[in-house]
Amino acid sequence: MISLPIYLQVYGYNIVRLKNNDSYILLNDLKYNNDLLESTAASSSDELISLLTIILSAIFMSGGVMQESSLNEYLKTFHIELGSRSPHPVFGNVDKLIHQDWARQCYLEIILDKMMDPPKREYKWGERAHLEFPKKWMLELVCKVYGDDIQPEMWTAQWKQVQDNP
């Protein structure tokens, strides 16, 4: 029997060194399952994870890169406006959350194209998102949102990614 480190056994977290720099993160090593899809947000932490999941799923379904204007339009369908002067009643300052907190925590990689006038941003999954959010789980979530008749294999590009990188 393999002995796991005590912090992994007890808390479900692992310590991981990021490739891009000399930083370390605590990685949630608890595996996602369909029970998570059924649960409702019970705390502000759950609500933030829900918003992050919505954003990551949109980026994944957009081929891995999402333009700033597309993300803005997508979030508006959830009554979330980037650049709003007033804080969102549930998520607070969404701009700070996305562009500072989640970028710093390596959930999102944000690329600023300064060659554009005005400069535009592109959003990708950050290294931590790749480690904590299995793409298969994400694709299953999208299928569940669309309904029972939708299967992961129907999203050919995303299904190929899931098969290539389990």
Steps between C-alpha positions, in 0.01 A plus 500: 500500500630844404523745787380850410634811672291590805380833351368311197333228708335735749430817305495389136763754398836453336793742472594568138780710354391715205699461181505869409672620815629390838160521665315222676126456532270281702316290246152365571555131438142396568358360177199667344187294464144547382382564857675835477283588203186443708605711797400861554735772614509498878775752566672791331788265421261266317355796311845612387587147388173494307590823320850372427351177362265698274792702364729199455226304323442790259871520422522123453197489270642796302804300399724593792515876438231761555514861391414771753191610307368142485556449872320828574200396291494153653509635857217744421272199451557436873442869586871553565660805341874542482602859550194579711560773755280332759587164652297195403263406787639145519853513354610849600760665277499253209774689310739469795398138555577403139791727409686502829397215730445215254785610275738515800372161624572356151139401426496735201768604258422846366690621198492872424540585131652848511519513120124560491355845557360485761691201641296179513519201733486129425412247768636145531505236769785558742730227624302448820173462307661224292600324823173542693226484236497183291385580148292185491311620805458842338361345179261283702382812680429677170308195375296493820411868455387437142286201598477123498521460123846658479800269533867606536589335168271748321748779573767360270784748559457498878452121507827459308677718758356288783616180326847640423556632854304287749 
